[in-house]
């Protein structure tokens, strides 16, 4: 009989903290999300512990008595790893590992692990490694055994992808690596900025929302079957951009972005700044909300908070409540639509619903366009070809030795046509 050589799945115990102003149901919902994150990172959740506490304990976060209970639960369930939903200090991790005799990590470490597993492009891998290094740096000052347990062999839950050789580096070498990564990322961002400049005159639509809200499914329905789709958190990390057309033939760029999440590590948000800039540069936002999720209102508020932090709270935005086909609570769709005038309740898997979203995008694009008459000298096929590239031709006629075309385009493209030598433009 052949023996299996697969790495055993880590058994994980989750710990949540219910603080003042939060109900136990809120904490349990957050632990359910942490369980999904843990599953995405490759761990097996074997139990949860919830502690109600008004003040954080500086030594163990949850208090010594509760920490001892966690230690007993670790032994009883045979857990290898304890994951806290709140961020832990290096001292708290050291104390908890001593008491539980298990690996102790926090939510940030799990998210970083997922990003390391999901990163595919050079930019994403650089961003993730930078975030990992900056997360690890303050934790290098206390205990080397903590690091070897937290970020050891490939496949262990918590900061996968850093590699064992980096565990032997001192703080000076870690800082040097961070500086190098920042330089690499700056060069990558410069190249992205150049590519963004080349398409600045196109109308850009960004799909935004909480992770696993169905953005990539809607992206595929609108722009083609290219984005990776999976029923797990953070299925998409790198922004995907597709050139699309409305029913009337207008061209726009559709952008699928990384999903948002509550308590995202600060270092990770900073590292993914260039990715988020694709959202910042968008002309129109489609905010996708998972209406089938019991905490959809909180997820919506989290996304709106991130958009406000990015300075996008006044950007034109269409709210799309997704997954109506799997709703279990009666009346939730009507309540959501009533709370948000102009929103759409859809299923991204329903072609008729997708057509409604496409029509809304076309309406937003038309609101930016103007109609103009362009007079092109005879024999200047090059200029006429350029006009065709920049605008939609509505009609054409001859006027003496010139061709007159009626076009429709946004003002940025009209300005480019105005700059062509020998071309006359009259805006209707």
Secondary structure, 3 states (H helix, E strand, C coil): CCCCCCCCCCEEEEEEEECCCCCHHHHHHHHHHHHHHHHHCCCEEEEEEEEECCCCECCCECCHHHHHHHHHHHHHHCCCEEEECCCCCHHHHHHHHHHHCCEEEEHHHHHHHHHHHHCCCHHHHHHHHHHHHHHHHHHHCCCHHHHHHHCCCCCCCCCCCCCHHHHHCCHHHHHHHHHHHHHHHHHHHHHHHHHHHHCCCCEEEEEEEECCCCHHHHHHHHHCCCCCCCCCCCCCCCCEEEEEECCCCCEEEEEECCCECCCCCHHHHHHCHHHHHHHHCCCEEEEEEECCCCCHHHHHHHHHHHHHHCCCCCCCEEEEEECHHHCCCCCHHHHHHHHCCCCEECCCCCHHHHHHHHHHHHHHHHCCEEEEEEEEECCCHHHHHHHHHHCEEEEEEEECCEEEEEEEEEHHHHHHHHCCCCCEEEEC
